[in-house]
Amino acid sequence: MKVRIKCDSPLLQESLEIYLKEFISKNGQIISDNPQKGDIIIGKDIKKPFTKTSLLIQLEKIFNLPKKDFETKLDELIDDFAQKLKSLIKEHYGKR
């Protein structure tokens, strides 16, 4: 899955860039909040409000990604979150 993000809303632009950083490419399909700028429209193709997980699930359906690839990426995200959380807890309680 390759995407470009071109939103009129700076907040939405930044959020999508953070959520989809591993999928951003110069030749990807355009995700936008403006129907005149995008292939995939926020509010039409992607329902609002969304979380990172719900966004990825909706994009999986749009791009017809194999479920195994999505589940693998989701597992990687969960593992990454768990590692960052453990690190933060150790950092916080290690300073006392």
C-alpha positions in Angstrom: 0.0 0.0 0.0 1.4 3.4 -1.1 -0.3 6.7 -0.3 0.3 10.4 -0.5 -1.5 12.8 1.9 -2.8 16.2 0.7 -5.3 17.6 3.2 -6.6 21.1 3.6 -6.7 20.6 7.4 -3.2 20.9 8.8 -4.2 18.8 11.9 -5.6 16.0 9.7 -2.6 16.2 7.4 -0.2 15.8 10.4 -2.2 13.0 12.0 -2.4 11.0 8.8 1.4 11.5 8.2 2.1 10.1 11.6 -0.3 7.2 11.3 0.7 6.2 7.8 4.4 7.1 7.8 5.5 3.7 6.7 3.1 3.8 3.7 3.9 7.3 2.3 5.3 7.4 -1.2 5.6 9.9 -4.0 3.6 7.7 -6.3 0.9 6.5 -4.0 -2.8 7.1 -4.1 -3.8 10.5 -2.7 -5.7 10.6 0.6 -7.4 14.0 1.1 -10.2 15.8 2.9 -10.9 17.6 -0.3 -12.8 15.6 -3.0 -11.1 17.6 -5.8 -7.6 16.6 -4.6 -7.8 13.0 -3.6 -8.4 9.4 -4.7 -9.4 8.4 -1.2 -11.6 11.0 0.6 -11.7 11.4 4.4 -15.4 11.5 5.4 -16.5 9.5 2.3 -14.2 6.6 1.8 -12.7 6.8 5.3 -15.2 7.3 8.0 -14.5 9.9 10.7 -13.6 9.9 13.5 -10.9 7.2 13.2 -8.1 5.7 15.3 -4.9 4.5 13.8 -6.2 0.9 13.9 -9.6 1.8 12.3 -7.8 3.8 9.6 -5.6 0.9 8.7 -8.6 -1.5 8.7 -10.5 0.9 6.3 -7.4 1.2 4.1 -7.0 -2.5 4.0 -10.5 -2.8 2.6 -9.9 -0.1 0.0 -6.6 -1.5 -1.2 -7.8 -5.2 -0.9 -4.7 -6.1 1.1 -4.3 -9.7 2.1 -5.3 -10.2 5.7 -2.0 -11.8 6.7 -0.1 -8.7 5.7 -2.4 -6.5 7.7 -2.3 -8.8 10.8 1.5 -8.9 10.6 1.7 -5.1 10.5 -0.8 -4.8 13.3 1.2 -7.2 15.4 4.3 -5.2 14.7 2.5 -2.0 15.8 1.3 -3.6 19.0 4.8 -5.0 19.8 6.3 -1.5 19.1 3.8 0.1 21.4 4.5 -2.4 24.1 8.3 -1.8 23.9 7.9 1.9 24.1 5.5 1.6 27.0 7.9 -0.6 28.9 10.8 1.8 28.2 8.7 4.8 29.4 7.8 2.9 32.6 11.4 1.9 33.3 12.6 5.4 32.6 10.0 7.0 34.9 10.4 4.6 37.8 14.2 4.3 37.3 14.7 7.9 38.2 13.4 7.7 41.7 
